[in-house]
Amino acid sequence: MTKPSKAKMIIGIIIGAVGVLIVFQNLAPVNTMVLLWRFTMPHALLLAIMLGAGFVLGFTVAVMLGARYLSE
């Protein structure tokens, strides 16, 4: 493993750990509206869903941009 990829892995682990820590500190229920639906869920679950969506979106964009630059 090269140094840049090892550094990225360490930074990713730190960001993930901070995200998990923030999620578990917010356990109060919150009301969330999506279009016409209203959901009551723990704030930790909402944060975990948003954190996961951010990781998936970031990974998808990185893969799409990487594929575009590799094909040129």
Number of C-alpha atoms within 10 A of each C-alpha: 6 6 8 9 10 11 12 11 12 12 12 12 12 12 12 14 12 11 15 15 12 14 19 13 10 14 15 10 14 14 11 13 10 7 6 5 7 10 11 11 14 16 19 20 17 19 18 17 13 12 16 13 12 12 13 12 12 12 12 12 12 12 12 12 11 11 11 10 9 8 6 5
